């Protein structure tokens, strides 16, 4: 095969691949649109086939804002240890990435099987106070970025539905369960 024919063959393979990828994107966009007058009767069939072939959707990349979340509070003062939102001045208006490292840090601490979780049915302040008075579990935080240290109360919280956010007695979240821990951050960093 001559050099001219080889480059033509490579160019043809490139354009066929590009057309296939563009078709896949167009089909994905079509499958994500709601049913309308232009979609006709084929939309449901295409959506079903596309969903079975590529099941991720955008939920693969994002977490539901209404899903449960983990929290951490100073045991004595009940002050939140979360360094969110990103737009705070202390986070350099989003340039600092410490708040992004905090989620995995809390997840590692919450996954410790030694933690004693207690269900919370009352007000958040009452649950945090009761948990702070309970016997703590001793944990070691070996994460690279350590923001959860000392005498803390770890929590699982649910988001209050938008329908109830207007009531004064209802906060943005409701604590579902708590665990009291003393977290040691003086150890060696685990670089995995």
Rosetta blueprint (number, residue, H / E / L):
1 X L
2 X L
3 X H
4 X H
5 X H
6 X H
7 X H
8 X H
9 X H
10 X H
11 X H
12 X H
13 X H
14 X H
15 X H
16 X H
17 X H
18 X H
19 X H
20 X H
21 X H
22 X H
23 X H
24 X H
25 X H
26 X H
27 X H
28 X H
29 X H
30 X H
31 X H
32 X H
33 X L
34 X L
35 X L
36 X L
37 X L
38 X L
39 X L
40 X H
41 X H
42 X H
43 X H
44 X H
45 X H
46 X H
47 X H
48 X H
49 X H
50 X H
51 X H
52 X H
53 X H
54 X L
55 X L
56 X L
57 X L
58 X H
59 X H
60 X H
61 X L
62 X L
63 X L
64 X L
65 X L
66 X L
67 X L
68 X L
69 X E
70 X E
71 X E
72 X E
73 X E
74 X E
75 X L
76 X L
77 X L
78 X L
79 X L
80 X E
81 X L
82 X L
83 X L
84 X L
85 X L
86 X L
87 X L
88 X L
89 X H
90 X H
91 X H
92 X H
93 X H
94 X H
95 X L
96 X L
97 X L
98 X H
99 X H
100 X H
101 X H
102 X H
103 X H
104 X H
105 X H
106 X H
107 X H
108 X H
109 X H
110 X H
111 X L
112 X L
113 X L
114 X L
115 X L
116 X L
117 X L
118 X E
119 X E
120 X L
121 X L
122 X L
123 X L
124 X H
125 X H
126 X H
127 X H
128 X H
129 X H
130 X H
131 X H
132 X H
133 X H
134 X L
135 X L
136 X L
137 X E
138 X E
139 X E
140 X E
141 X L
142 X L
143 X L
144 X L
145 X L
146 X L
147 X L
148 X L
149 X L
150 X E
151 X E
152 X E
153 X E
154 X E
155 X E
156 X E
157 X E
158 X E
159 X E
160 X L
161 X L
162 X H
163 X H
164 X H
165 X L
166 X L
167 X L
168 X L
169 X L
170 X L
171 X L
172 X L
173 X E
174 X E
175 X E
176 X E
177 X E
178 X E
179 X E
180 X E
181 X E
182 X E
183 X E
184 X E
185 X L
186 X L
187 X L
188 X L
189 X L
190 X L
191 X L
192 X L
